[in-house]
Amino acid sequence: MELQRIVIVGASSGIGAALAVEMARPGRSLGLVARRATELHDIATAVTARGAKAVVRTCDAVDEAAVAECWHTLLGELGGCDALVYSSGVMTEVGPREFAIAKDRHIIEVNVIGAMAWLNLGAAHMADQGRGVLCGIGSVAGDRGRRQAPAYGASKAALHTYLESLRNRLSVLGVQVVTVKPGPVRTPMLGARKLPLTVSAEVAARRISRAIARGEHTVYVHWGYRWIMAIVRCIPSIVFRRLAI
Ligand SMILES: NC(=O)c1ccc[n+]([C@@H]2O[C@H](COP(=O)([O-])OP(=O)(O)OC[C@H]3O[C@@H](n4cnc5c(N)ncnc54)[C@H](OP(=O)(O)O)[C@@H]3O)[C@@H](O)[C@H]2O)c1
């Protein structure tokens, strides 16, 4: 499928920024969305240097009315949308004895409600035109309930299930839905943590761009994680709760 008009939400940093640059090529128009204008304009410069058109829009994903307004403005400026990627996300640190609803709520609002706000608009548009690609950036963290990040893991599990449902509703209408489950990727979100099989944002972006072009269903950015997570998913709960992961 020819993808000429692409919207990336969360394009100011990390995976979303690298994906914008990776997908930029002559003849394409990219809508770049996040809250920070300066960072978005820097990415827009890199996108236009590769021969694509870039349109920058600031928008907070938790503001439903602003999301709808931003989407409709972008549709007008790009002349439509062939692919929508939701890469925005937050992974707020929580201490081992911390059970904080304000932090948890924010994670769910950005990672789940924000994703639904954007992807629902994309789904309606693409269902009407009978083609297109929707892509959500989940995480291997959504495959099991780990100790360190309860709300983050839950948010990604919710996103994965939501994306699967969208795929089941939309595939009959000609719309592809891609679920990306990265392991560790070197971005500001990962910070200084050193984890095995970490990939650069550029490597992740190349893999995600290929998955979008092919309309793949579920992508583990590093191939090793497909096998690691197949094993991790099988670990009995009574064993898993003893592991410090
Ligand atoms: N890095 C990893 O190891 C890793 C692993 C698995 C999954 N992921 C997932 O990959 C996605 C991208 O993460 P990253 O590593 O690229 O992190 P990042 O560099 O911190 O980027 C996060 C992006 O989310 C945007 N964002 C945050 N809050 C927002 C809000 N309220 N409204 C709109 N945009 C918002 C940020 O833009 P503004 O601050 O400008 O709004 C930024 O563009 C996330 O969904 C993350 O959960 C990352």
The ligand as a Tripos MOL2 file, in Angstrom:
@<TRIPOS>MOLECULE
LIG
   48    52     1     0     0
SMALL
NO_CHARGES

@<TRIPOS>ATOM
      1 N1         12.4030    3.1700   25.2460 N.am      1 LIG1
      2 C1         12.0580    1.9350   25.5630 C.2       1 LIG1
      3 O1         12.8780    1.1380   26.0710 O.2       1 LIG1
      4 C2         10.6580    1.4480   25.2740 C.ar      1 LIG1
      5 C3         10.4040    0.0710   25.4040 C.ar      1 LIG1
      6 C4          9.1260   -0.4100   25.1500 C.ar      1 LIG1
      7 C5          8.1330    0.4740   24.7550 C.ar      1 LIG1
      8 N2          8.4040    1.8070   24.6330 N.ar      1 LIG1
      9 C6          7.2910    2.6790   24.2270 C.3       1 LIG1
     10 O2          7.6680    3.4090   23.0770 O.3       1 LIG1
     11 C7          6.9460    4.6390   23.0400 C.3       1 LIG1
     12 C8          7.9260    5.7780   22.8040 C.3       1 LIG1
     13 O3          8.7900    5.8520   23.9400 O.3       1 LIG1
     14 P1         10.2620    6.4450   23.8370 P.3       1 LIG1
     15 O4         11.1700    5.4350   24.3950 O.co2     1 LIG1
     16 O5         10.4790    6.9930   22.4900 O.co2     1 LIG1
     17 O6         10.1340    7.5960   24.9450 O.3       1 LIG1
     18 P2         10.4500    9.1530   24.9130 P.3       1 LIG1
     19 O7         11.7160    9.4250   24.1670 O.co2     1 LIG1
     20 O8         10.3280    9.5830   26.3270 O.co2     1 LIG1
     21 O9          9.2330    9.7550   24.0460 O.3       1 LIG1
     22 C9          7.9460    9.7930   24.5700 C.3       1 LIG1
     23 C10         7.0820   10.6040   23.6210 C.3       1 LIG1
     24 O10         5.7660   10.6600   24.2090 O.3       1 LIG1
     25 C11         5.3070   12.0110   24.1140 C.3       1 LIG1
     26 N3          4.3440   12.3100   25.1630 N.ar      1 LIG1
     27 C12         4.4730   12.1090   26.5020 C.ar      1 LIG1
     28 N4          3.3950   12.5850   27.1470 N.ar      1 LIG1
     29 C13         2.5550   13.0950   26.1820 C.ar      1 LIG1
     30 C14         1.2990   13.7250   26.2080 C.ar      1 LIG1
     31 N5          0.6400   13.9660   27.3680 N.pl3     1 LIG1
     32 N6          0.7360   14.1050   25.0380 N.ar      1 LIG1
     33 C15         1.3770   13.8720   23.8700 C.ar      1 LIG1
     34 N7          2.5730   13.2820   23.7680 N.ar      1 LIG1
     35 C16         3.1630   12.9100   24.9230 C.ar      1 LIG1
     36 C17         6.5780   12.8500   24.2610 C.3       1 LIG1
     37 O11         6.3780   14.1320   23.6800 O.3       1 LIG1
     38 P3          6.1950   15.5030   24.5170 P.3       1 LIG1
     39 O12         6.8610   15.3400   25.8380 O.co2     1 LIG1
     40 O13         6.8340   16.5270   23.6260 O.co2     1 LIG1
     41 O14         4.7250   15.6750   24.5980 O.co2     1 LIG1
     42 C18         7.5610   12.0310   23.4270 C.3       1 LIG1
     43 O15         7.4770   12.4010   22.0730 O.3       1 LIG1
     44 C19         6.2090    4.7460   24.3710 C.3       1 LIG1
     45 O16         4.8660    4.3570   24.1910 O.3       1 LIG1
     46 C20         6.9180    3.7270   25.2540 C.3       1 LIG1
     47 O17         6.0770    3.2240   26.2670 O.3       1 LIG1
     48 C21         9.6410    2.3090   24.8780 C.ar      1 LIG1
@<TRIPOS>BOND
     1     1     2 1
     2     2     3 2
     3     2     4 1
     4     4     5 ar
     5     4    48 ar
     6     5     6 ar
     7     6     7 ar
     8     7     8 ar
     9     8     9 1
    10     8    48 ar
    11     9    10 1
    12     9    46 1
    13    10    11 1
    14    11    12 1
    15    11    44 1
    16    12    13 1
    17    13    14 1
    18    14    15 2
    19    14    16 1
    20    14    17 1
    21    17    18 1
    22    18    19 2
    23    18    20 1
    24    18    21 1
    25    21    22 1
    26    22    23 1
    27    23    24 1
    28    23    42 1
    29    24    25 1
    30    25    26 1
    31    25    36 1
    32    26    27 ar
    33    26    35 ar
    34    27    28 ar
    35    28    29 ar
    36    29    30 ar
    37    29    35 ar
    38    30    31 1
    39    30    32 ar
    40    32    33 ar
    41    33    34 ar
    42    34    35 ar
    43    36    37 1
    44    36    42 1
    45    37    38 1
    46    38    39 2
    47    38    40 1
    48    38    41 1
    49    42    43 1
    50    44    45 1
    51    44    46 1
    52    46    47 1
@<TRIPOS>SUBSTRUCTURE
     1 LIG1         1 GROUP 0 **** ****
